[in-house]
């Protein structure tokens, strides 16, 4: 097959697809190129009652975004060690709202280290930038791009055949492109320690205590907002595979955040999540789960939110090269913790997200996907409701 240059970036991904889609052998070093196009009926997640013309300068809330993806992956074992690297660049181009254009440079690196067969762990570092469509931006008509960074060093020592000591240190941050979001920017560093028990069946149970010191970076002194905090968390985790076709993973935690300079912002409670997968037949599988949420929310009428989320995700593979995937999630959040002198918001949000996707692998190195998604949020607070429909096409090559 002879390849000639067809078009400049961002159509370079299409050229790579045409040149390399027939590649059958994926080695330790893997390159990726992809192109996707998605139409979103409500880019800014505006309420039906919002004046779109005044907020975004147009009565049309929709836009089409093209994303060009280029990256590479490395997965290399060396003795007892394993090195992993995933680096990619994503160029987002909006057809109408060009002020939203951006290029994200993301990575995930890991050293799966082992000094002896009984002493091993991980050193990981990652960065991810994405459009946070669920963020509550105080200035309606704007979009938040969130960037998360994490560096973690953890270790596990096998005392005997079943008991292990676990521990580690971490540094994490989360920032938004918008200066005024109710989910404030955070930076936190800390450590964890605990024990893990592994049964002969490979089922495991673990307990960890995690302590972290954090801050809200860039925040100016104010009588209404805290600047620093301390997190404490007791976590229990279970990994269980009762049969060869089923797997269950769950965790239950008690989380507490105390603010060093503003006790009125303190909150605590239980969080948790359970996920289950079931391989019904060689062609059908079902995943589902439930989560209990708790997090910071910086407003004068609330200091935190809590809620739950349920999801179900069936998959059907009519053939070795095709798959039909569906997903439905339902969640509820309530907001509380008003500051002294302010009225509790009593806000309650209900979210519903439904999606359907069809995957086709015409060659081993090429994956084509068509997707539909409907996203809706209703709220007792005026202006925080929205609905959005998205339709997308994507192609990704690995070589």
TABEL-V22162 format. One line per field, one symbol per residue. ss: DSSP state (~ for helix, > for strand, _ for the rest). psi: psi as a letter, one per 20 degrees, with the letter a starting at -180 (. if undefined). A space follows every 10 residues. Layout:
ss->???
psi->???
//
This chain:
ss->__________ _~~~~~~~~~ ________>> >>>>>>>>>> __________ _~~~~~____ __>>>>>>>> >>>>>>>>__ >>>>>>>>>> >>>>___~~~ _>>>>>>>>> >>>>>>__>> >>>>>>>>>> >_____>___ ____>>>>>> >>>>>>>>__ __>>>>>>>> >>>>>>____ >____>>>>> >>>>>>>>__ ___>>>>>>> >>>>>_____ _>__>__>>> >>>>>>>>>> >>>__>>>>> >>>>>>>>>_ __~~~_>>>> >>>>>>>>>> >__>>>>>>> >>>>>>>>>_ _>>>>>>>>> >>>>>>>>>_ _>>>>>>>>> >>>>>>____ _______>>> >>>>>>>>>> >>>__>>>>> >>>>>>>>>_ _____>>>>> >>>>>>>>_
psi->pppqphqrpj jhhgghghhj hjphopagpp qqprpqpppp imhjlqqhiq nhghgjjqio irrppppppp rqqpnoqnci qppqpopqpo opopggmiii qrppoqqoqp onqohrhior bqoqpqpppr oniiqophnq jqppoppqqp ppoqqppogb igpqpqrrqq pqqpqqiphn qhnqqqppqa rqqaqppprh ijqqqqpqpp pqprrnqipq pqiiqrhrrp ppppppqpop nhriiqpppq qpqoppppph jnhiiqrraq rrqppqqong riiqrpqrrq qpqprqonrh iqirqqarpq qpnqppnhrh jqpppqppqp qpqqprlqqp iqpphkqpqp qpppqpqppp nhrhjppppp qqpppppqqi ppijqrqqpq pqpqppqp.
//
